[in-house]
Amino acid sequence: MHDARDARPATGVVVDVKAETGSAMPAWERDARGELLVAGQPLSRVVAAVGSTPCYLYDRERITRRVRGLRGAMPPDVLLHYAMKANPMPALVGHVAGLVDGLDVASAGELRVALDTGMAPEHISFAGPGKSDAELAQAVAAGILVNVESFREIAILARAGERLGCRPRVAIRVNLPFELKASGMKMSGGARQFGVDAEAVPDLLREVAGADLGFEGFHMFAGSQNLRHAAIVEAQRKCYEQALEWQSLLPAPVRSLNLGGGFGIPYTPGEGALDLGPVLDNLGELSQRLQGDWPGGHIVIELGRYLVGEAGVYVSRVIDRKVSRGQVFLVVDGGMHHHLAATGNFGQVIRRNYPVAVNRTDLGTETASVVGPLCTPLDLLADRMELDRAEPGDLVVVFQSGAYGRSASPRAFLSHPEAVEALV
Ligand SMILES: *Cc1c(COP(=O)(O)O)cnc(C)c1O
């Protein structure tokens, strides 16, 4: 799952996540005693209030700043949705729902959380390659927009609509004929389980027109975790052109052109933050064109990681400090069972350390590895990093942990206790 470790100590990432990763977020600061500050409070106190480690802490104020900042810089006609699978914690989703224009769900479970926030069903959409009949019926009953990903879904939706006496709202999720370049995780181009191949879209449009379905537009998500603005701009333009090619076949004008998201965040010192300027300028241009081609319609972007990823930390406590043949291991009470991505096992090609820090600074620094309690060498949170020295009982923090953390981890593996989550 990741490359062989090389012999050099990994370069140190200390506490200034902003400086170290080029993050667009404010740095995480320490108080005079060397404790990290989370939501304005010393970490040990926040953890004491939460009650136990390991835990995920999501900083409400950082999320607010991030989403408001982006919202304020976006062209006003472009709608911003939150893709819930990045972090489906209900309290967090509730908070984000008050800051964005809509929510994107990927299961009936996420749909329930989305509806609980009070977000109007009109602004909720549902994507996923394997929607069950029951999930599709639930979506129709709830009145949300379904991103159709197969011919089968058309028939199920039409039947559900008849039975429930309401008209299903649909958009077509397209498997684009191109890939998003430089993307951490490709979701389109080539043979994919997502969406309907662009070549088959004309046929699908005819089926939509023939059934009693309300066509609203397209969903085109090329890929995730992209830090290159030029690649994102190029993909968004191609998506627009692609949608325009189908103009004469549309059962109704496009109301929603969802261009996905894929905005990445930096995880390592080598990665700079995404330069949003050109991406937002491009969205502004496309949005203006859209007003000409489909008056009253909107471009939608749906982001997960970019909105919440930098606002979360994963906190564990040192259980043991071991030295093996000269190398220091901090064995902590959390690990890959709660935070698969930080161990490099969530689709990464090469394992790189997330930014990690120890919650004290009074013992000097050393090169240490942070490992979890699982009986596998994959349970590695930090590989030979320059860290402040820690003793058993001290807290260790993994930054950039607000997205694809707890919910994207194999929590049952080895039957250790769950990680608590708190929105602070
Ligand atoms: C995962 C996903 C997203 C969110 O991706 P991020 O990289 O977290 O922004 C958006 N849309 C769809 C359809 C997804 O599957």
The ligand as an SDF file (V2000), in Angstrom:
LIG
                    3D

 15 15  0  0  0  0  0  0  0  0999 V2000
  -16.1220   12.4140   -2.4850 C   0  0  0  0  0  0  0  0  0  0  0  0
  -16.9570   13.2470   -3.3240 C   0  0  0  0  0  0  0  0  0  0  0  0
  -16.8770   14.6360   -3.2370 C   0  0  0  0  0  0  0  0  0  0  0  0
  -15.9540   15.3570   -2.2920 C   0  0  0  0  0  0  0  0  0  0  0  0
  -14.6290   15.2560   -2.6340 O   0  0  0  0  0  0  0  0  0  0  0  0
  -13.5560   16.1290   -1.8240 P   0  0  0  0  0  0  0  0  0  0  0  0
  -12.2680   15.7530   -2.4320 O   0  0  0  0  0  0  0  0  0  0  0  0
  -13.6560   15.7720   -0.3830 O   0  0  0  0  0  0  0  0  0  0  0  0
  -13.8890   17.5600   -2.0430 O   0  0  0  0  0  0  0  0  0  0  0  0
  -17.7090   15.3670   -4.0370 C   0  0  0  0  0  0  0  0  0  0  0  0
  -18.5850   14.7770   -4.8790 N   0  0  0  0  0  0  0  0  0  0  0  0
  -18.6850   13.4510   -4.9980 C   0  0  0  0  0  0  0  0  0  0  0  0
  -19.6630   12.8690   -5.9240 C   0  0  0  0  0  0  0  0  0  0  0  0
  -17.8770   12.6330   -4.2310 C   0  0  0  0  0  0  0  0  0  0  0  0
  -17.9870   11.3140   -4.3670 O   0  0  0  0  0  0  0  0  0  0  0  0
  1  2  1  0
  2  3  1  0
  2 14  2  0
  3  4  1  0
  3 10  2  0
  4  5  1  0
  5  6  1  0
  6  7  2  0
  6  8  1  0
  6  9  1  0
 10 11  1  0
 11 12  2  0
 12 13  1  0
 12 14  1  0
 14 15  1  0
M  END
$$$$
